[in-house]
Amino acid sequence: MKLKIIGLQKLISEYGQQYVEEHIQASVRRVESLDEDMQERIISDSGTWMPGSQGNSWPLFINDIADKNSMLEFMIIVYESREDIYNIEFVGRIKE
C-alpha cells in the first residue's frame, strides 16, 4: 500500500519542513513499511466510509512516530482507482 499525502506544500508552509518530515512523513512511511495485514488492520480499525461532497472518505489514525503521546488524523480520499494507492489528507493531531 502506498499513502500519498495531498497538499504537502500547504502542510510545510503551515507546520514547517522539520515538523512535516519528522512527524507526518516519517509516520506515514512507517505505516507503508508494515506488512499488508497490519496495514489493513490500521485502516479498518480507524473507522468507516463517510460520504462527502468530494466523494467518499475514510478516517485514518496513525501513531505519531516522533511523539508517543500523539496520533495523527488523516482522511483517506479516493480520487483515483490505481490499486494500493490511497490519497490522504492531514486533518490534525490528537494528543492523549
Buried (B, 14 or more C-beta within 10 A) or exposed (E): BEBBBBEEEEBBEEBEEEBBEBBBBEBBEEBEEEEEEEBEEBBEEBBEEEEEEEEEBBBBBBBBBBBEEBBBBBBBBBEEEEEEEBBBBBEEBEEE
